[in-house]
Amino acid sequence: MPDRARRGDLLQQVMRIWLVGRPDTAIGAYWPIKGEFDPLPALHRWKEDGELLDEPQLRRIGLPVVDKVNQTLKFHAWFPGCPMEEDAFGIPKPKDTEVIVPTLLFVPCVGYSMGGFRLGYGGGFYDRTLAQLQPKPYTVGLGFAAGFLPDLEAETHDIALDAILNELGVAWPMGLGG
């Protein structure tokens, strides 16, 4: 996408607006790889906004760490400047921070379709994690409008997301807020 930076800025704005008024205090996200949208600036701003509002509960952001035994994800606290290390896939992860349980989880979408189904890189980590994570967080896919795949068919193990955001606004569910 030749205008990726502009589209990324627009999606940052969509995220920030979408987050206004949400009750969540623990949000899981991801470290962007291979051209994925970077949610961390908007989430850092969300965290700072909560501190400015002097909310009683600290807002927390978690990034995924692979549980090698179960091939699922756990979310460890992240903040700008926290110690990081690479996981087995070469993706940065928080080093020696506590595990948090997100009530809202942002998931990267290489592609997506109506029904809340997403296309990732095929590892199945998010589907396995969502199948066992209790309580189940509200799940929101993040991708670009160009990633809409009308013919994408869900497989039996795919778990639908609750919402999908792109740089144009809420892509799923159509016409409904999250």
N, C-alpha and C positions, 0 to 999 in steps of 0.2 A: 504494500500500500504506500504510494508515494506521499500521502498526507497522514501518515501514521501518528506523527507528533500532535497534529491538530485533533485527530480523532481521540488520541489518548487524553488530551486536555479536556475534551468534551465529556469523556467517560468519567474522568476525575470529578467533574462538576455534577454529573448524574449521580454518582455514588454519594457525594457529600449531601446533595438534596435528599436523596432516598433515605439516608441515615437520620435525618432530622426527626426527632421525636420518637425514635425507636428506643425501647426500654433496655436493650442489650448492654451488658457491661463487659462481656468477654466475647471477642470476635476472633474466629479462626480465619486465616488467609493463606497466602502462598508466596514463595519467592519466585518471581517471574523468570521463566526460561524460554529459550527458543522463540522470542518475539511475543510472548504472552503479555497482556496488559498488566501494568504494575499497579496493584491496589494500595501499596504501602504509603505513598504520600497522602492520599485521602484518609486512610485509617489513622495515620499519625496526627493529622489535623483533627479528626474525630476525638482522639484521645486528649489532645490539647484543649479542645472545646469543652470537654467534660471537666477538665481541671479548672478552666476559667469560670465555669458555672458553679464551682465548688460543690460538686455532687458528693453525696455521702459515700458512694461506692466508687472506687477507682476503676476507670475503664482500662481493659487489658486487651492486648493483641497477641495472638498465638500463631506461630508458624509450624508447619508439619515436620515431624521427625518420624522416619519409617521404623515401625516395630518389625524387625527382621523375622521374628518367629511367626507372627500372624499375618505379615504382609499388609498391615493396616497402618494408619497414621495416628500419632498422638500429637497434641499441640503444645508447644513449649513457648513460654512468654518471650516476646520480642519487643525491643524498643530500639530506636536509632542509637547506634554505638555499642549495642550489647555484643559480648564476645560471640563470634560465629566460627563454625568449622564446616568443612564439606562432608556430606553424607556419602554413602557408597556410590551414588549416581553423580557425584560432583556438584550437588546443589547445596548452597549454603543453608545451614540450620543453626538455631541458637545453641550455644554451648553452656551446659550446666545451669540452665534456668528451669524454673518449676513448670510442671504440667498444669495447663488450664483446660477447662471444659467449656468450649464455646457454645453459646446459645444461638449464635448466628455464624454461618460458615460461608465465606466467599470461595468459589471454586473456579479455576480457569477453564475457559471454553475455547478450544481450537475451532470448534464448530458447534452448532446447536440447532434444535428443531422445535416446532410446537410440541407441546406436551411436557416441556421442561427437560428434554433429553439432551445430553451433551456428548461431544466427541472430544476425547483427551488424547493422550499419547499411548493408550492401550495397556497400561500397567494394571488397571483395575483397583488402584489403591483407594480412591474415593468411594467407589461402590462397596468395597469390602468394609471400609471404615463406617460408612453410613448404615450398612446393614447391622452393625453391632453397637454403634455409639448410642448410649443412653444417658440422659434423655437425648432424643434426636434433635439436633439444631435445625433452625430454619436455614435452608440452603439456597444460595443465590449464585448463579453462574455469571461470570464476567467475560464478555467477548465483544467483538466488533460486528457491526451490521453486516459486513461482508462475509462473516462466518455463518450466516443463516443457511442451513442446508435443508430445503423442504423435503427432500427424499430420504433423509436420515431415518433409519428404522432402529428402534430400540431392540436390544438383545435381552434375553431372559434375566440376566444378572444386572442390567442397568437399572439404576434408581433415579427416578425423575427428581429434578430440582424444583423447589417451591417457586422460584422466580429466576428470570434471566434479565440482566441489564446490558445495554449496549450504549454507544455514544449518542443514540437518538432518544433514549429513555428506557422505559420498561418494555422489553421484548416479549416477556412471558410472565404471568398470564396476561393475555391481551386485554388492555383496557382496565386492568385491576392494579391497585397498589399492593405493596408487600406488607 
